[in-house]
Amino acid sequence: MAALTKEQANEELAKIRPQLNEWRDAYYTKDAPVVEDNVYDKLYNRLLEIEQQYPDLVTSDSPSQQVGDVTLPDFNKVTHDIPMLSMGDVFSESELAEFNDRIEKNVGHEVDYNVELKIDGLSLSLIYENGILVQGSTRGNGTIGENVTENVKTIKDIPQKLSRPLSFEVRGECFMSKKEFLRLNQERENEGQQVFANPRNAAAGSLRQLDPKVTASRKLDTFMYTIVTFDDLNVTTQHEALATLKELGFNVNPTAQITTGLQGVKDFIEHYGELRDDLDYGIDGVVLKVDDLATQRTLGNTVKVPRWEIAYKFPPEQAESVVHEITWTI
Ligand SMILES: CC(C)(CNC(=O)c1ccc(Oc2ccccc2)cc1)c1ccc2c(N)nc(N)nc2n1
């Protein structure tokens, strides 16, 4: 970044902070985005860049100090003993290479990555006691989320009773398929109701419902991707964790692959960048996770994001008709 004087940094931050806070409030509390994710992400990364250069300019109301959604006042709140982290994100292969270099320098050798599609939904935590689902919650701000247990019990691909009496927490993404999104919006249009802007907002608006019967009337799905406590499971890699989740009856996205170094990652990104419009669920990128869990623990996490994973973000999807026009024009 071109070096800013402290004065210039202060002026730019004074403009960026309220703009990001306004966009975030609309995105989380009203379930309706006012800008595309990549516009928000780019300005947010600019804020982080400047705050990194001048840490004493960070203010408590800066968006970098509040992670994730603001929980609505009318939901019971839950505290996440282990925070639900968000993800650092990159937009180019050169930034991917920088991430990989940082990892290899830190651990001293090449690492395997488990590469996964980044599902464009909302993060969900499920807690089981002796194999029984006892709590479902949203990420909220990462530490305090919303209790949506009764709503989660209406989601058909979430097991209410596991095949083994395990007591643990699992996390994943709750999403609405494109097919269900179109059906729901058609129904709302027929009833003269406001339609949802995109499947992510439709999923958020359906899960964060005070009336579980409304949630039950919407077809929500999940892809689970994290077992938070591994002690009583002999799982040593992220890839094994996904296989264990599937074996226990959770819905797991079938595309995850282990790759060594970056070439496999780039192939995965190219492959699913092309397949994206044909998938029945929204993806907004690809997530690289250091596959070995002990290495993940060595690398640790910052306050907001794990150091051992990164999200490579795709450009925003556009309405089908617009994409065809642009293709023919080119
Ligand atoms: C990686 C993680 C951020 C989950 N992981 C965590 O939330 C998490 C939480 C505490 C962790 O460790 C801690 C333990 C104790 C204290 C603090 C952190 C580690 C990871 C994430 C988030 C969104 C994802 C998404 N949309 N799609 C896919 N495919 N994967 C995703 N993965």
The ligand as a MOL file (V3000), in Angstrom:
LIG
                    3D

  0  0  0     0  0            999 V3000
M  V30 BEGIN CTAB
M  V30 COUNTS 32 35 0 0 0
M  V30 BEGIN ATOM
M  V30 1 C -12.2990 -22.6620 9.3930 0
M  V30 2 C -13.6510 -22.0490 9.7710 0
M  V30 3 C -13.3800 -20.6370 10.2850 0
M  V30 4 C -14.3170 -22.8830 10.8610 0
M  V30 5 N -13.4300 -23.0060 12.0170 0
M  V30 6 C -13.6940 -22.3590 13.1890 0
M  V30 7 O -14.6750 -21.6630 13.3670 0
M  V30 8 C -12.6950 -22.5350 14.2920 0
M  V30 9 C -13.0280 -22.1460 15.5500 0
M  V30 10 C -12.0850 -22.2880 16.5660 0
M  V30 11 C -10.8440 -22.7930 16.3020 0
M  V30 12 O -9.8490 -22.9710 17.2640 0
M  V30 13 C -9.8730 -22.2450 18.4420 0
M  V30 14 C -9.7990 -22.9800 19.6190 0
M  V30 15 C -9.7870 -22.2940 20.8220 0
M  V30 16 C -9.8480 -20.8940 20.8500 0
M  V30 17 C -9.9090 -20.1690 19.6380 0
M  V30 18 C -9.9270 -20.8510 18.4240 0
M  V30 19 C -10.5250 -23.1920 15.0270 0
M  V30 20 C -11.4620 -23.0710 14.0030 0
M  V30 21 C -14.5980 -22.0440 8.5740 0
M  V30 22 C -15.5620 -21.0270 8.4480 0
M  V30 23 C -16.4200 -21.0480 7.3380 0
M  V30 24 C -16.3090 -22.0870 6.3930 0
M  V30 25 C -17.1220 -22.2040 5.1970 0
M  V30 26 N -18.0860 -21.2900 4.8890 0
M  V30 27 N -16.9400 -23.2290 4.3450 0
M  V30 28 C -15.9950 -24.1600 4.6120 0
M  V30 29 N -15.8430 -25.1720 3.7390 0
M  V30 30 N -15.1920 -24.1090 5.7170 0
M  V30 31 C -15.3340 -23.0930 6.6120 0
M  V30 32 N -14.5130 -23.0610 7.7000 0
M  V30 END ATOM
M  V30 BEGIN BOND
M  V30 1 1 1 2
M  V30 2 1 2 3
M  V30 3 1 2 4
M  V30 4 1 2 21
M  V30 5 1 4 5
M  V30 6 1 5 6
M  V30 7 2 6 7
M  V30 8 1 6 8
M  V30 9 1 8 9
M  V30 10 2 8 20
M  V30 11 2 9 10
M  V30 12 1 10 11
M  V30 13 1 11 12
M  V30 14 2 11 19
M  V30 15 1 12 13
M  V30 16 1 13 14
M  V30 17 2 13 18
M  V30 18 2 14 15
M  V30 19 1 15 16
M  V30 20 2 16 17
M  V30 21 1 17 18
M  V30 22 1 19 20
M  V30 23 1 21 22
M  V30 24 2 21 32
M  V30 25 2 22 23
M  V30 26 1 23 24
M  V30 27 1 24 25
M  V30 28 2 24 31
M  V30 29 1 25 26
M  V30 30 2 25 27
M  V30 31 1 27 28
M  V30 32 1 28 29
M  V30 33 2 28 30
M  V30 34 1 30 31
M  V30 35 1 31 32
M  V30 END BOND
M  V30 END CTAB
M  END
